Amino acid sequence: MNLNRLLAVLAFAVFLAFFGVVIRFVPHPDLGVAIGIGILLAGYDLWSQLRSRAR
């Protein structure tokens, strides 16, 4: 795994940790849905970018 991939995964982990704190201290269902959609989109983008470089 090269440095770019490692940093991308680390950035995604920090992204998840940040929104985990937001959800923990501001427990509104609509905010949770919006953050969940954002996390799914970011996760898909990360997965597709890491997968395309492997080929």
C-alpha positions as MATLAB code, in Angstrom:
seq = 'MNLNRLLAVLAFAVFLAFFGVVIRFVPHPDLGVAIGIGILLAGYDLWSQLRSRAR';
ca = [
       0.000    0.000    0.000;
       1.575    3.260   -1.047;
       1.518    6.529    0.882;
      -1.412    8.051   -1.038;
      -3.673    5.097   -0.263;
      -2.623    5.062    3.364;
      -3.352    8.774    3.747;
      -6.726    8.396    2.018;
      -7.754    5.638    4.423;
      -6.463    7.668    7.384;
      -8.432   10.723    6.237;
     -11.587    8.632    5.931;
     -11.047    7.252    9.442;
     -10.699   10.799   10.813;
     -13.841   11.769    8.877;
     -15.724    8.908   10.538;
     -14.383    9.801   13.983;
     -15.412   13.445   13.609;
     -18.951   12.611   12.590;
     -19.137    9.962   15.304;
     -18.551   12.709   17.862;
     -21.158   14.934   16.206;
     -23.755   12.154   16.271;
     -22.889   11.337   19.889;
     -23.413   14.873   21.201;
     -26.134   16.110   18.799;
     -28.510   13.151   18.536;
     -31.049   14.371   15.967;
     -32.444   11.752   13.576;
     -32.400   14.032   10.525;
     -28.771   14.982   11.177;
     -27.925   11.291   11.496;
     -29.519   10.544    8.131;
     -27.669   13.410    6.430;
     -24.339   12.361    7.932;
     -25.017    8.728    7.026;
     -25.622    9.662    3.403;
     -22.425   11.715    3.371;
     -20.421    8.862    4.873;
     -21.823    6.406    2.332;
     -20.921    8.719   -0.551;
     -17.415    9.335    0.787;
     -16.912    5.614    1.415;
     -18.021    4.747   -2.100;
     -15.692    7.372   -3.551;
     -12.770    6.050   -1.500;
     -13.536    2.463   -2.513;
     -13.875    3.302   -6.198;
     -10.674    5.364   -6.249;
      -8.603    2.732   -4.437;
     -10.017   -0.033   -6.633;
      -9.349    1.795   -9.910;
      -5.685    2.337   -9.041;
      -5.169   -1.352   -8.338;
      -5.798   -2.261  -11.978;
];
